[in-house]
Each structure stands twice: as C-alpha cells, then as structure tokens.
Amino acid sequence: MTHSTRIVGALTLLLLVGCAGCTGDDEETKQAAALQPIAVREQASSIVKGDDGYVVNWAGVLANTNPWHFGEHVVATVVAKNSQGKEVVRLEQPLDAVPPAGTLPFTGQVVTQDKPADVSIAYRPARWHQAGRIVSAFQPFPVREVLTDRTADGDYLVTGYVGTPYVIPARSLAVTALLRDKQGKLLGGGSTFVDNVQAGQKRRFIMQIKSVENTRDIASAEVTARTWGSSSRPFEQLALGGSLPLNTVKPKMPPFAKDRGRQAPLAGADRP
C-alpha cells in the first residue's frame, strides 16, 4: 500500500465516523422535535410588604405530557419591575426534573427593598432524558397529617409528615405547598426540604409562608413531595432500587379449620 493510498483510506474512515456521528445527532434532534414541550399549567405571583422589605413570591405547576421522558434542567427566570418599568429583581431559579406524564409544582421567593409593581416568569426549554422505567414505577411520596394555621404576624403555617414508597432511603425531598382559594385559584405557596427519609418511617416538615396579603382568602393547601435535583437521576435510582410491598403486616387471623364451602363454578361452565 502506497503512502497516498493510506492517506485516502484514513480520510475515508474519518468521513465515515463523522457521518455516523451526524446520523446520531440527527436522530436525537428528530426525537427531541417529536416530544411535546413542557407546558405551564398555572402560575401566580404576589408582592407582600414584610419587615425586611417587599416579599416577592411566585408559584406554578409545570406539566410533562411525554410518557417516556423526563424534562430536565428547566430554569425559571423571574423578573420584577417597579412602577417606572425598572427591574428591581432578576433571578434564575433551576427547577427540579419533571417526571414522565407528570407535573412539577414549584415555588420561589425573594426579598427586595424597592417596591415592585409587577412580576413576570419565563422558562428555559427542557432537556429530555428517556426514563429507564415505565411511568408506574415512579410512585408519589406520601404526605400525611397535614395541618394549617394562620399566625398572628400574618404568615400561613403548614406542617405534616412525608414518607417514601421506596426501599432505598430518599436523601433529599422537596416539599411544596400550593395555596388556593375557595374556587381553586392558585394564590401562592412555599417549599421546604426534608432529608434522609427512610423506608417505613416518616419525617416532619414545617413551612411558614408569607405570600398572601390576606390569609383569610386561603381555603386549602395542596402539599406534594418530590426528589430534589434538576436531573432525573435521584428519582430513577429510587425506582430502580424497588418499591416497598403494599402489605407489610402479617395476618393475625388463624387459618380456617376446614373449607367453608365448595368452589364457585367457573364462568361459562355447564350447569346441571
């Protein structure tokens, strides 16, 4: 083989490898184009005068209609402007991964000394990650014994307990409360974190929310828990580790001494 022949062969190999990479990129691009974008199901914002300034609070619900993909690395850009149109708040909030065929309730809060007049929220498109399990494997985290109360200083207190349906301990969970009026309209909300949730146990959470001027308008608190992190990895690790059995208590009733009766006939069997 001559020197020139070797050069031509090497160039041909590089072209083939490059085309293969282009084909993979094209497939990923086509797949991403076929997926439905993350939808903003609802959102709300509020401005409340606090002791240290003006409390800007926002809450929303994002929806992922794609049944096999997580929506990752979604970022919310929150901008608040004063009455003259000047920005007094600009904040980028990385959001947690949105599960397949699921929703993501989220909240945020910031304090500013300048009085805002309006708040707007924009969202960066999600990056897509194909789930390693079917949708039913990603079970919700149970939230129990939720109590609410209005404090004397105008805050709204939400307490309760969160557990896990998985065998592997959940290192960190984000607990979110969405506050609604009697008609179900979203008014605001708050979030907190609970760490090291063990199988078969429950951990307490406390949220002191200042996002509604008149707490008498609040009729209900919708509380949910989810894995913390902008990627699907924490949720998928829990799902791959397996879920707890539904029945964990052995039956206490002794077995029957004898059969209680003959077996019922099968459907469609001939009767005498």
C-alpha positions as protocol buffer text, in pm:
chain_id: "A"
residue {
  index: 1
  type: MET
  ca { x: 0 y: 0 z: 0 }
}
residue {
  index: 2
  type: THR
  ca { x: 147 y: 335 z: -102 }
}
residue {
  index: 3
  type: HIS
  ca { x: 166 y: 638 z: 125 }
}
residue {
  index: 4
  type: SER
  ca { x: -105 y: 821 z: -74 }
}
residue {
  index: 5
  type: THR
  ca { x: -336 y: 519 z: -54 }
}
residue {
  index: 6
  type: ARG
  ca { x: -301 y: 512 z: 327 }
}
residue {
  index: 7
  type: ILE
  ca { x: -388 y: 884 z: 345 }
}
residue {
  index: 8
  type: VAL
  ca { x: -700 y: 835 z: 131 }
}
residue {
  index: 9
  type: GLY
  ca { x: -808 y: 539 z: 344 }
}
residue {
  index: 10
  type: ALA
  ca { x: -761 y: 736 z: 666 }
}
residue {
  index: 11
  type: LEU
  ca { x: -963 y: 1029 z: 530 }
}
residue {
  index: 12
  type: THR
  ca { x: -1240 y: 792 z: 421 }
}
residue {
  index: 13
  type: LEU
  ca { x: -1252 y: 640 z: 771 }
}
residue {
  index: 14
  type: LEU
  ca { x: -1274 y: 984 z: 931 }
}
residue {
  index: 15
  type: LEU
  ca { x: -1558 y: 1080 z: 698 }
}
residue {
  index: 16
  type: LEU
  ca { x: -1747 y: 761 z: 783 }
}
residue {
  index: 17
  type: VAL
  ca { x: -1706 y: 820 z: 1157 }
}
residue {
  index: 18
  type: GLY
  ca { x: -1814 y: 1182 z: 1115 }
}
residue {
  index: 19
  type: CYS
  ca { x: -2122 y: 1083 z: 917 }
}
residue {
  index: 20
  type: ALA
  ca { x: -2214 y: 825 z: 1180 }
}
residue {
  index: 21
  type: GLY
  ca { x: -2198 y: 1096 z: 1445 }
}
residue {
  index: 22
  type: CYS
  ca { x: -2408 y: 1324 z: 1228 }
}
residue {
  index: 23
  type: THR
  ca { x: -2666 y: 1050 z: 1191 }
}
residue {
  index: 24
  type: GLY
  ca { x: -2685 y: 1010 z: 1569 }
}
residue {
  index: 25
  type: ASP
  ca { x: -2721 y: 1384 z: 1614 }
}
residue {
  index: 26
  type: ASP
  ca { x: -2995 y: 1392 z: 1352 }
}
residue {
  index: 27
  type: GLU
  ca { x: -3183 y: 1112 z: 1530 }
}
residue {
  index: 28
  type: GLU
  ca { x: -3158 y: 1291 z: 1865 }
}
residue {
  index: 29
  type: THR
  ca { x: -3278 y: 1613 z: 1703 }
}
residue {
  index: 30
  type: LYS
  ca { x: -3573 y: 1437 z: 1540 }
}
residue {
  index: 31
  type: GLN
  ca { x: -3660 y: 1266 z: 1871 }
}
residue {
  index: 32
  type: ALA
  ca { x: -3648 y: 1595 z: 2061 }
}
residue {
  index: 33
  type: ALA
  ca { x: -3864 y: 1760 z: 1796 }
}
residue {
  index: 34
  type: ALA
  ca { x: -4128 y: 1487 z: 1833 }
}
residue {
  index: 35
  type: LEU
  ca { x: -4159 y: 1549 z: 2208 }
}
residue {
  index: 36
  type: GLN
  ca { x: -4413 y: 1793 z: 2347 }
}
residue {
  index: 37
  type: PRO
  ca { x: -4260 y: 2093 z: 2530 }
}
residue {
  index: 38
  type: ILE
  ca { x: -4313 y: 2147 z: 2900 }
}
residue {
  index: 39
  type: ALA
  ca { x: -4645 y: 2326 z: 2948 }
}
residue {
  index: 40
  type: VAL
  ca { x: -4722 y: 2592 z: 3209 }
}
residue {
  index: 41
  type: ARG
  ca { x: -5046 y: 2464 z: 3360 }
}
residue {
  index: 42
  type: GLU
  ca { x: -5083 y: 2755 z: 3603 }
}
residue {
  index: 43
  type: GLN
  ca { x: -4878 y: 3018 z: 3782 }
}
residue {
  index: 44
  type: ALA
  ca { x: -4926 y: 3304 z: 4024 }
}
residue {
  index: 45
  type: SER
  ca { x: -4718 y: 3574 z: 4190 }
}
residue {
  index: 46
  type: SER
  ca { x: -4764 y: 3812 z: 4480 }
}
residue {
  index: 47
  type: ILE
  ca { x: -4595 y: 4111 z: 4642 }
}
residue {
  index: 48
  type: VAL
  ca { x: -4630 y: 4145 z: 5019 }
}
residue {
  index: 49
  type: LYS
  ca { x: -4476 y: 4412 z: 5245 }
}
residue {
  index: 50
  type: GLY
  ca { x: -4253 y: 4246 z: 5503 }
}
residue {
  index: 51
  type: ASP
  ca { x: -4033 y: 4357 z: 5793 }
}
residue {
  index: 52
  type: ASP
  ca { x: -3714 y: 4348 z: 5580 }
}
residue {
  index: 53
  type: GLY
  ca { x: -3861 y: 4479 z: 5254 }
}
residue {
  index: 54
  type: TYR
  ca { x: -4101 y: 4357 z: 4990 }
}
residue {
  index: 55
  type: VAL
  ca { x: -4151 y: 3980 z: 4964 }
}
residue {
  index: 56
  type: VAL
  ca { x: -4188 y: 3868 z: 4602 }
}
residue {
  index: 57
  type: ASN
  ca { x: -4338 y: 3518 z: 4591 }
}
residue {
  index: 58
  type: TRP
  ca { x: -4426 y: 3300 z: 4294 }
}
residue {
  index: 59
  type: ALA
  ca { x: -4577 y: 2956 z: 4245 }
}
residue {
  index: 60
  type: GLY
  ca { x: -4667 y: 2742 z: 3949 }
}
residue {
  index: 61
  type: VAL
  ca { x: -4733 y: 2400 z: 3804 }
}
residue {
  index: 62
  type: LEU
  ca { x: -4547 y: 2263 z: 3500 }
}
residue {
  index: 63
  type: ALA
  ca { x: -4680 y: 1960 z: 3308 }
}
residue {
  index: 64
  type: ASN
  ca { x: -4491 y: 1699 z: 3105 }
}
residue {
  index: 65
  type: THR
  ca { x: -4722 y: 1508 z: 2870 }
}
residue {
  index: 66
  type: ASN
  ca { x: -4446 y: 1284 z: 2729 }
}
residue {
  index: 67
  type: PRO
  ca { x: -4489 y: 932 z: 2874 }
}
residue {
  index: 68
  type: TRP
  ca { x: -4128 y: 811 z: 2840 }
}
residue {
  index: 69
  type: HIS
  ca { x: -3908 y: 1114 z: 2902 }
}
residue {
  index: 70
  type: PHE
  ca { x: -3804 y: 1332 z: 3194 }
}
residue {
  index: 71
  type: GLY
  ca { x: -3786 y: 1706 z: 3137 }
}
residue {
  index: 72
  type: GLU
  ca { x: -3454 y: 1813 z: 3288 }
}
residue {
  index: 73
  type: HIS
  ca { x: -3266 y: 2137 z: 3359 }
}
residue {
  index: 74
  type: VAL
  ca { x: -3569 y: 2365 z: 3332 }
}
residue {
  index: 75
  type: VAL
  ca { x: -3488 y: 2716 z: 3454 }
}
residue {
  index: 76
  type: ALA
  ca { x: -3741 y: 2981 z: 3551 }
}
residue {
  index: 77
  type: THR
  ca { x: -3635 y: 3345 z: 3502 }
}
residue {
  index: 78
  type: VAL
  ca { x: -3825 y: 3574 z: 3739 }
}
residue {
  index: 79
  type: VAL
  ca { x: -3829 y: 3948 z: 3670 }
}
residue {
  index: 80
  type: ALA
  ca { x: -3996 y: 4212 z: 3888 }
}
residue {
  index: 81
  type: LYS
  ca { x: -4024 y: 4575 z: 3780 }
}
residue {
  index: 82
  type: ASN
  ca { x: -4125 y: 4888 z: 3965 }
}
residue {
  index: 83
  type: SER
  ca { x: -4392 y: 5136 z: 3854 }
}
residue {
  index: 84
  type: GLN
  ca { x: -4139 y: 5313 z: 3626 }
}
residue {
  index: 85
  type: GLY
  ca { x: -4056 y: 4988 z: 3447 }
}
residue {
  index: 86
  type: LYS
  ca { x: -3712 y: 4947 z: 3608 }
}
residue {
  index: 87
  type: GLU
  ca { x: -3603 y: 4596 z: 3704 }
}
residue {
  index: 88
  type: VAL
  ca { x: -3572 y: 4554 z: 4079 }
}
residue {
  index: 89
  type: VAL
  ca { x: -3546 y: 4172 z: 4071 }
}
residue {
  index: 90
  type: ARG
  ca { x: -3395 y: 3936 z: 3815 }
}
residue {
  index: 91
  type: LEU
  ca { x: -3344 y: 3582 z: 3934 }
}
residue {
  index: 92
  type: GLU
  ca { x: -3284 y: 3247 z: 3764 }
}
residue {
  index: 93
  type: GLN
  ca { x: -3431 y: 2950 z: 3950 }
}
residue {
  index: 94
  type: PRO
  ca { x: -3325 y: 2598 z: 3845 }
}
residue {
  index: 95
  type: LEU
  ca { x: -3628 y: 2371 z: 3878 }
}
residue {
  index: 96
  type: ASP
  ca { x: -3646 y: 2001 z: 3961 }
}
residue {
  index: 97
  type: ALA
  ca { x: -3687 y: 1740 z: 3690 }
}
residue {
  index: 98
  type: VAL
  ca { x: -4042 y: 1697 z: 3560 }
}
residue {
  index: 99
  type: PRO
  ca { x: -4134 y: 1324 z: 3560 }
}
residue {
  index: 100
  type: PRO
  ca { x: -4283 y: 1145 z: 3258 }
}
residue {
  index: 101
  type: ALA
  ca { x: -4657 y: 1207 z: 3223 }
}
residue {
  index: 102
  type: GLY
  ca { x: -4637 y: 1408 z: 3545 }
}
residue {
  index: 103
  type: THR
  ca { x: -4640 y: 1758 z: 3691 }
}
residue {
  index: 104
  type: LEU
  ca { x: -4400 y: 1976 z: 3885 }
}
residue {
  index: 105
  type: PRO
  ca { x: -4542 y: 2212 z: 4149 }
}
residue {
  index: 106
  type: PHE
  ca { x: -4281 y: 2472 z: 4246 }
}
residue {
  index: 107
  type: THR
  ca { x: -4248 y: 2795 z: 4441 }
}
residue {
  index: 108
  type: GLY
  ca { x: -3989 y: 3065 z: 4496 }
}
residue {
  index: 109
  type: GLN
  ca { x: -3935 y: 3378 z: 4699 }
}
residue {
  index: 110
  type: VAL
  ca { x: -3703 y: 3678 z: 4716 }
}
residue {
  index: 111
  type: VAL
  ca { x: -3692 y: 4000 z: 4921 }
}
residue {
  index: 112
  type: THR
  ca { x: -3621 y: 4341 z: 4766 }
}
residue {
  index: 113
  type: GLN
  ca { x: -3600 y: 4690 z: 4913 }
}
residue {
  index: 114
  type: ASP
  ca { x: -3753 y: 4857 z: 4606 }
}
residue {
  index: 115
  type: LYS
  ca { x: -4128 y: 4820 z: 4571 }
}
residue {
  index: 116
  type: PRO
  ca { x: -4216 y: 4603 z: 4268 }
}
residue {
  index: 117
  type: ALA
  ca { x: -4528 y: 4670 z: 4064 }
}
residue {
  index: 118
  type: ASP
  ca { x: -4547 y: 4350 z: 3855 }
}
residue {
  index: 119
  type: VAL
  ca { x: -4378 y: 4012 z: 3823 }
}
residue {
  index: 120
  type: SER
  ca { x: -4318 y: 3803 z: 3509 }
}
residue {
  index: 121
  type: ILE
  ca { x: -4185 y: 3448 z: 3472 }
}
residue {
  index: 122
  type: ALA
  ca { x: -4019 y: 3294 z: 3166 }
}
residue {
  index: 123
  type: TYR
  ca { x: -3897 y: 2936 z: 3126 }
}
residue {
  index: 124
  type: ARG
  ca { x: -3595 y: 2786 z: 2953 }
}
residue {
  index: 125
  type: PRO
  ca { x: -3685 y: 2478 z: 2741 }
}
residue {
  index: 126
  type: ALA
  ca { x: -3625 y: 2139 z: 2898 }
}
residue {
  index: 127
  type: ARG
  ca { x: -3359 y: 1890 z: 2803 }
}
residue {
  index: 128
  type: TRP
  ca { x: -3501 y: 1543 z: 2751 }
}
residue {
  index: 129
  type: HIS
  ca { x: -3388 y: 1219 z: 2913 }
}
residue {
  index: 130
  type: GLN
  ca { x: -3552 y: 886 z: 2834 }
}
residue {
  index: 131
  type: ALA
  ca { x: -3673 y: 715 z: 3151 }
}
residue {
  index: 132
  type: GLY
  ca { x: -3529 y: 379 z: 3245 }
}
residue {
  index: 133
  type: ARG
  ca { x: -3858 y: 252 z: 3387 }
}
residue {
  index: 134
  type: ILE
  ca { x: -4227 y: 273 z: 3299 }
}
residue {
  index: 135
  type: VAL
  ca { x: -4437 y: 554 z: 3443 }
}
residue {
  index: 136
  type: SER
  ca { x: -4597 y: 341 z: 3716 }
}
residue {
  index: 137
  type: ALA
  ca { x: -4253 y: 272 z: 3866 }
}
residue {
  index: 138
  type: PHE
  ca { x: -4220 y: 639 z: 3968 }
}
residue {
  index: 139
  type: GLN
  ca { x: -4457 y: 640 z: 4263 }
}
residue {
  index: 140
  type: PRO
  ca { x: -4552 y: 956 z: 4455 }
}
residue {
  index: 141
  type: PHE
  ca { x: -4417 y: 1025 z: 4801 }
}
residue {
  index: 142
  type: PRO
  ca { x: -4696 y: 1000 z: 5061 }
}
residue {
  index: 143
  type: VAL
  ca { x: -4779 y: 1318 z: 5255 }
}
residue {
  index: 144
  type: ARG
  ca { x: -4990 y: 1271 z: 5567 }
}
residue {
  index: 145
  type: GLU
  ca { x: -5134 y: 1456 z: 5868 }
}
residue {
  index: 146
  type: VAL
  ca { x: -5121 y: 1799 z: 5704 }
}
residue {
  index: 147
  type: LEU
  ca { x: -5225 y: 2082 z: 5937 }
}
residue {
  index: 148
  type: THR
  ca { x: -5260 y: 2452 z: 5854 }
}
residue {
  index: 149
  type: ASP
  ca { x: -5289 y: 2762 z: 6070 }
}
residue {
  index: 150
  type: ARG
  ca { x: -5281 y: 3141 z: 6042 }
}
residue {
  index: 151
  type: THR
  ca { x: -5019 y: 3303 z: 6265 }
}
residue {
  index: 152
  type: ALA
  ca { x: -5058 y: 3635 z: 6445 }
}
residue {
  index: 153
  type: ASP
  ca { x: -4792 y: 3805 z: 6228 }
}
residue {
  index: 154
  type: GLY
  ca { x: -4978 y: 3725 z: 5904 }
}
residue {
  index: 155
  type: ASP
  ca { x: -4795 y: 3411 z: 5799 }
}
residue {
  index: 156
  type: TYR
  ca { x: -4956 y: 3084 z: 5695 }
}
residue {
  index: 157
  type: LEU
  ca { x: -4823 y: 2775 z: 5873 }
}
residue {
  index: 158
  type: VAL
  ca { x: -4824 y: 2432 z: 5705 }
}
residue {
  index: 159
  type: THR
  ca { x: -4699 y: 2121 z: 5887 }
}
residue {
  index: 160
  type: GLY
  ca { x: -4717 y: 1748 z: 5820 }
}
residue {
  index: 161
  type: TYR
  ca { x: -4522 y: 1430 z: 5755 }
}
residue {
  index: 162
  type: VAL
  ca { x: -4368 y: 1283 z: 5441 }
}
residue {
  index: 163
  type: GLY
  ca { x: -4271 y: 921 z: 5376 }
}
residue {
  index: 164
  type: THR
  ca { x: -4129 y: 717 z: 5091 }
}
residue {
  index: 165
  type: PRO
  ca { x: -4267 y: 422 z: 4889 }
}
residue {
  index: 166
  type: TYR
  ca { x: -3915 y: 302 z: 4802 }
}
residue {
  index: 167
  type: VAL
  ca { x: -3669 y: 60 z: 4962 }
}
residue {
  index: 168
  type: ILE
  ca { x: -3367 y: 291 z: 4922 }
}
residue {
  index: 169
  type: PRO
  ca { x: -3368 y: 595 z: 5156 }
}
residue {
  index: 170
  type: ALA
  ca { x: -3451 y: 926 z: 4989 }
}
residue {
  index: 171
  type: ARG
  ca { x: -3157 y: 1156 z: 5058 }
}
residue {
  index: 172
  type: SER
  ca { x: -3339 y: 1483 z: 4999 }
}
residue {
  index: 173
  type: LEU
  ca { x: -3702 y: 1560 z: 4914 }
}
residue {
  index: 174
  type: ALA
  ca { x: -3854 y: 1896 z: 4826 }
}
residue {
  index: 175
  type: VAL
  ca { x: -4195 y: 1951 z: 4987 }
}
residue {
  index: 176
  type: THR
  ca { x: -4417 y: 2214 z: 4822 }
}
residue {
  index: 177
  type: ALA
  ca { x: -4745 y: 2365 z: 4940 }
}
residue {
  index: 178
  type: LEU
  ca { x: -4969 y: 2541 z: 4688 }
}
residue {
  index: 179
  type: LEU
  ca { x: -5223 y: 2774 z: 4848 }
}
residue {
  index: 180
  type: ARG
  ca { x: -5565 y: 2806 z: 4683 }
}
residue {
  index: 181
  type: ASP
  ca { x: -5887 y: 2998 z: 4740 }
}
residue {
  index: 182
  type: LYS
  ca { x: -6240 y: 2853 z: 4753 }
}
residue {
  index: 183
  type: GLN
  ca { x: -6263 y: 2843 z: 4373 }
}
residue {
  index: 184
  type: GLY
  ca { x: -5933 y: 2656 z: 4346 }
}
residue {
  index: 185
  type: LYS
  ca { x: -5740 y: 2955 z: 4213 }
}
residue {
  index: 186
  type: LEU
  ca { x: -5367 y: 2949 z: 4286 }
}
residue {
  index: 187
  type: LEU
  ca { x: -5270 y: 3227 z: 4528 }
}
residue {
  index: 188
  type: GLY
  ca { x: -4910 y: 3143 z: 4620 }
}
residue {
  index: 189
  type: GLY
  ca { x: -4710 y: 2883 z: 4804 }
}
residue {
  index: 190
  type: GLY
  ca { x: -4394 y: 2778 z: 4980 }
}
residue {
  index: 191
  type: SER
  ca { x: -4136 y: 2500 z: 4983 }
}
residue {
  index: 192
  type: THR
  ca { x: -3902 y: 2328 z: 5225 }
}
residue {
  index: 193
  type: PHE
  ca { x: -3668 y: 2029 z: 5228 }
}
residue {
  index: 194
  type: VAL
  ca { x: -3668 y: 1701 z: 5417 }
}
residue {
  index: 195
  type: ASP
  ca { x: -3354 y: 1485 z: 5426 }
}
residue {
  index: 196
  type: ASN
  ca { x: -3287 y: 1115 z: 5480 }
}
residue {
  index: 197
  type: VAL
  ca { x: -3639 y: 972 z: 5454 }
}
residue {
  index: 198
  type: GLN
  ca { x: -3606 y: 603 z: 5545 }
}
residue {
  index: 199
  type: ALA
  ca { x: -3831 y: 320 z: 5431 }
}
residue {
  index: 200
  type: GLY
  ca { x: -4116 y: 261 z: 5675 }
}
residue {
  index: 201
  type: GLN
  ca { x: -4060 y: 592 z: 5851 }
}
residue {
  index: 202
  type: LYS
  ca { x: -4194 y: 946 z: 5821 }
}
residue {
  index: 203
  type: ARG
  ca { x: -4025 y: 1284 z: 5858 }
}
residue {
  index: 204
  type: ARG
  ca { x: -4189 y: 1605 z: 5974 }
}
residue {
  index: 205
  type: PHE
  ca { x: -4187 y: 1926 z: 5771 }
}
residue {
  index: 206
  type: ILE
  ca { x: -4276 y: 2284 z: 5868 }
}
residue {
  index: 207
  type: MET
  ca { x: -4343 y: 2574 z: 5630 }
}
residue {
  index: 208
  type: GLN
  ca { x: -4407 y: 2932 z: 5740 }
}
residue {
  index: 209
  type: ILE
  ca { x: -4533 y: 3101 z: 5422 }
}
residue {
  index: 210
  type: LYS
  ca { x: -4568 y: 3475 z: 5366 }
}
residue {
  index: 211
  type: SER
  ca { x: -4711 y: 3507 z: 5016 }
}
residue {
  index: 212
  type: VAL
  ca { x: -5074 y: 3612 z: 5056 }
}
residue {
  index: 213
  type: GLU
  ca { x: -5171 y: 3956 z: 5185 }
}
residue {
  index: 214
  type: ASN
  ca { x: -5494 y: 3832 z: 5340 }
}
residue {
  index: 215
  type: THR
  ca { x: -5461 y: 3474 z: 5464 }
}
residue {
  index: 216
  type: ARG
  ca { x: -5842 y: 3461 z: 5502 }
}
residue {
  index: 217
  type: ASP
  ca { x: -5853 y: 3412 z: 5126 }
}
residue {
  index: 218
  type: ILE
  ca { x: -5673 y: 3078 z: 5161 }
}
residue {
  index: 219
  type: ALA
  ca { x: -5912 y: 2783 z: 5161 }
}
residue {
  index: 220
  type: SER
  ca { x: -5673 y: 2491 z: 5112 }
}
residue {
  index: 221
  type: ALA
  ca { x: -5307 y: 2388 z: 5097 }
}
residue {
  index: 222
  type: GLU
  ca { x: -5214 y: 2131 z: 4833 }
}
residue {
  index: 223
  type: VAL
  ca { x: -4896 y: 1960 z: 4957 }
}
residue {
  index: 224
  type: THR
  ca { x: -4673 y: 1732 z: 4747 }
}
residue {
  index: 225
  type: ALA
  ca { x: -4319 y: 1594 z: 4777 }
}
residue {
  index: 226
  type: ARG
  ca { x: -4065 y: 1510 z: 4506 }
}
residue {
  index: 227
  type: THR
  ca { x: -3698 y: 1430 z: 4456 }
}
residue {
  index: 228
  type: TRP
  ca { x: -3467 y: 1731 z: 4466 }
}
residue {
  index: 229
  type: GLY
  ca { x: -3243 y: 1798 z: 4166 }
}
residue {
  index: 230
  type: SER
  ca { x: -3262 y: 1922 z: 3808 }
}
residue {
  index: 231
  type: SER
  ca { x: -3187 y: 1576 z: 3665 }
}
residue {
  index: 232
  type: SER
  ca { x: -3385 y: 1252 z: 3681 }
}
residue {
  index: 233
  type: ARG
  ca { x: -3104 y: 1059 z: 3849 }
}
residue {
  index: 234
  type: PRO
  ca { x: -3231 y: 1073 z: 4214 }
}
residue {
  index: 235
  type: PHE
  ca { x: -3581 y: 960 z: 4111 }
}
residue {
  index: 236
  type: GLU
  ca { x: -3456 y: 683 z: 3883 }
}
residue {
  index: 237
  type: GLN
  ca { x: -3217 y: 548 z: 4146 }
}
residue {
  index: 238
  type: LEU
  ca { x: -3505 y: 513 z: 4391 }
}
residue {
  index: 239
  type: ALA
  ca { x: -3727 y: 343 z: 4132 }
}
residue {
  index: 240
  type: LEU
  ca { x: -3453 y: 101 z: 4025 }
}
residue {
  index: 241
  type: GLY
  ca { x: -3399 y: 6 z: 4389 }
}
residue {
  index: 242
  type: GLY
  ca { x: -3757 y: -120 z: 4411 }
}
residue {
  index: 243
  type: SER
  ca { x: -4074 y: -27 z: 4596 }
}
residue {
  index: 244
  type: LEU
  ca { x: -4195 y: -136 z: 4936 }
}
residue {
  index: 245
  type: PRO
  ca { x: -4459 y: -412 z: 4942 }
}
residue {
  index: 246
  type: LEU
  ca { x: -4813 y: -287 z: 4981 }
}
residue {
  index: 247
  type: ASN
  ca { x: -4888 y: -521 z: 5274 }
}
residue {
  index: 248
  type: THR
  ca { x: -4616 y: -520 z: 5536 }
}
residue {
  index: 249
  type: VAL
  ca { x: -4813 y: -664 z: 5831 }
}
residue {
  index: 250
  type: LYS
  ca { x: -4865 y: -1039 z: 5865 }
}
residue {
  index: 251
  type: PRO
  ca { x: -5228 y: -1153 z: 5901 }
}
residue {
  index: 252
  type: LYS
  ca { x: -5328 y: -1219 z: 6263 }
}
residue {
  index: 253
  type: MET
  ca { x: -5635 y: -1432 z: 6189 }
}
residue {
  index: 254
  type: PRO
  ca { x: -5571 y: -1808 z: 6223 }
}
residue {
  index: 255
  type: PRO
  ca { x: -5629 y: -2024 z: 5914 }
}
residue {
  index: 256
  type: PHE
  ca { x: -5972 y: -2185 z: 5867 }
}
residue {
  index: 257
  type: ALA
  ca { x: -6009 y: -2530 z: 6020 }
}
residue {
  index: 258
  type: LYS
  ca { x: -6187 y: -2656 z: 5712 }
}
residue {
  index: 259
  type: ASP
  ca { x: -6305 y: -2539 z: 5374 }
}
residue {
  index: 260
  type: ARG
  ca { x: -6607 y: -2308 z: 5405 }
}
residue {
  index: 261
  type: GLY
  ca { x: -6781 y: -2450 z: 5100 }
}
residue {
  index: 262
  type: ARG
  ca { x: -6743 y: -2584 z: 4755 }
}
residue {
  index: 263
  type: GLN
  ca { x: -6568 y: -2375 z: 4494 }
}
residue {
  index: 264
  type: ALA
  ca { x: -6788 y: -2148 z: 4285 }
}
residue {
  index: 265
  type: PRO
  ca { x: -6836 y: -2274 z: 3927 }
}
residue {
  index: 266
  type: LEU
  ca { x: -6625 y: -2116 z: 3657 }
}
residue {
  index: 267
  type: ALA
  ca { x: -6789 y: -1864 z: 3431 }
}
residue {
  index: 268
  type: GLY
  ca { x: -6936 y: -2034 z: 3126 }
}
residue {
  index: 269
  type: ALA
  ca { x: -6931 y: -2381 z: 3284 }
}
residue {
  index: 270
  type: ASP
  ca { x: -7224 y: -2604 z: 3207 }
}
residue {
  index: 271
  type: ARG
  ca { x: -7481 y: -2618 z: 3482 }
}
residue {
  index: 272
  type: PRO
  ca { x: -7685 y: -2940 z: 3556 }
}
